[in-house]
Amino acid sequence: MIDELFDMTDFEQSLKEHVDDFTLVPSKKVWQGIYNTMHPGRRWPSIPMAFMLLLSLLGITYLNTSTIQQSPNEINLNSKNLSSTSNGIENNSPANHLTVASINKQYTTPANSSLVPIILNKVNSNSDEFQNNGNQFITDNKNAQQQPIIPGQEFVQKTVNSFDQLPIIGLENEMLVNKKSKNFETELLEKPAIIFPVPVAQNNSDGQKKSAASNMAKSIKKAPKITFSYFIMPTVTNAYFTGNEGKIKDESSIITINPKIPRSTRIVNAQLGLRLGGQVEYRLNSKFQVLLMGQASYSGYTVISNEEKLATGKLTLQDKSGPVYTKAYFTSYGNGKGENQVPLKNYSIQVSLPIGIQYEIWKNKSAAIFVNAGAGPSFVLKSNAHLLSSDGRNYVDDQSLMRKSNYAGFLGTNIQFHAKNLKWRIGPTISYQLLSSYEDIYPVKEHLIDYGIKIGISK
Amino acid sequence: MLNGCLENLAIAQEELYKRFSPRMLGVCYRYAKNRGDAEDMLQEGFIKVFSQIHQFRNDGVFEGWVRRIMVHTCINILKKNKKFADSVDITNASGKYLNEYNIPSILQAKEVVECIRLLPIGYRTVLNLYAIEGFSHREIGSILEIEESTSRSQYTRARVLLEGMLVKRKILHKPREKVKMVSGI
């Protein structure tokens, strides 16, 4: 038998001795897979975290809901208006009475009234505020304005004959200051009272002093056309490779320069990045806005290489005019398939000026949802490039092959809400680099894709 | 460390993994088609180790127990993926599946392993199990669900191929041929 020609024991013993010395260091993802399987509950809770974020957003929206109707006739109450109002009203004129509107189930702003309803509550006469301020009691205008008007709630009609009898005579540091009348304590009722200053009815002829309504109407605020906002956007960057990975077309024919390097040869890991910037929003109409942004970004990804002996790596390049040539580099980085794996970071710091359009798809009193898209140029301030050699065996470093400028598009959506006197916008955005990171002479095309959550604020 | 693994403590498991994974990956690498497959086998093997660690009876070397689990895991994966289909008869084996020129220049242990990996998967598996892991042909037949005689013939063919490669690389010296005695002379 053929077995008898060989010394079986020695061969197998020798084989076993050689093989037992052989070890390989596994990649980190092996342990991660084992850990996630053995301890599934401790996995980074991406899905629960997403729910938490969504719930937080909804909670913030709900807690900061403003319930006072923002009508086109709304004005801001300030001392200037009040003083001009009081100056324009004659005392003791029956027509200059102030009435408290009764609340119907359907609350409507009374005719000719462009004024904010002021709600007064009874102040505890034993309170420190009342005691310390002597003849005055103070009602917090801010709270008064934000108190909800509940349809159907009973309010008392209160008529005063003059501004002297009007509790509110001006504003000091956002607080409504009034003069206490003798009977005011008893007159201030248990239930909240709404007071509307009513414009003078009989003074309609020319030359008469302007009505309070028209005076106040001057200060009606309209929604601004231009808004400035700032944003921050943590991102995750990944790289997408396309292009002629194997073939380069020469002047006369298609020449296969390199064997086709499958995409799986590259071991690419996404990395965290950051984007900061500001944007100007110009409102075209109630639905559309033009966006002009200025932003700085840091993005990158990691390729897995391995350390090995110094070797020569080559890149096959093609000039614009046609000639194909090879560039050689010294490198001690392998393609990641060997031992002693090391991560190599490819990163880019850029500034960009994208322009876009934003469309409001839904809105209510407290929140709005937008979708936006656009594109624009970007300029690379600093970058580095570890490139896989044309034979797929080594990584070489050549920053001269990186483009200095690029072009990127973005698509995103966000929810807008108010909190702490600021307007917030939060939502996901995807940005795609339209041109390759590399110059055209390098046949491999790399496009960076950034996924991020954009958080913006404006006043 | 073992007690920690019995209590499913991640720190103890990680320590055990770090101690044994390089050698075990070497074991898996001999069965797998490529490094990625080897790491998959390693991952699944260690999951089984941690899941079945309470079955270790302290009646032998722990590393040996882990190694057996790893080998069985490799075999199961190969069987599941039906990787034995590309085993070939020895008359067609020489040169067809052996692309020896792709072996990088590395130390001897690695060269031997790389040569083993060049064998067709059926030959390679039987060689690993018999020559290195120490299973008998009967046991191999049971594991791989083949005849004992098939195991013997597969091993013989594998050994011929492997020896040829190792001799070519001067890792193994070609044994002297035994002289046949002819009667009457």
Interface residues (C-beta under 8 A of the other chain):
Chain A: I2 D3 E4 L5 F6 D7 F11 E12 S14 L15 K16 H18 V19 D20 D21 F22 T23 L24 V25 P26 S27 K29 V30 W31 G33 I34 Y35 T37 M38 H39 R42 K337
Chain B: N8 A10 Q13 E14 Y17 S21 P22 R23 L25 G26 Y29 R30 R35 A38 E39 L42 Q43 F46 I47 F50 S51 Q108 A109 K110 V112 V113 I116 Y130 A131 I132 T156 R159 V160 L162 E163 I171 L172 P175 E177 K178
